């Protein structure tokens, strides 16, 4: 045994990782600390020899097949979404009704949006009227093109088959 007291294991292992320090110098002279370090080295070697087992190659395909076999009923999804919506609304309304300042700010903001919204709609109609009176046929053609392109794109998305398991 050395005349100095043995260091804490945390200090010893930290200095072992760093490769230098007074605790390592102590361990070179102390049989008990040297035994602890040797045991740690052997345990570390044993842990490095262990290998994590790899999952089977067919794991993803099997999981995706099981998911495809048992889809969640649409009714459950609707009820879950409705529960989330109602909970959110309840918490929000509870906050508004328990906080006078928030309720006052919401009322003021709603009144301002109604006032500003009316002016916005009037400006929008005025702009549409000016655009229609100057280039009515071109506007109608562009709007029809955008609407039909969107509809055909949606039809193509809805009509496409679901992706296969190999694509997922």
Helices and strands as residue ranges (DSSP letters): H 9-18, H 22-29, H 31-49, H 59-69, H 74-98, H 100-159
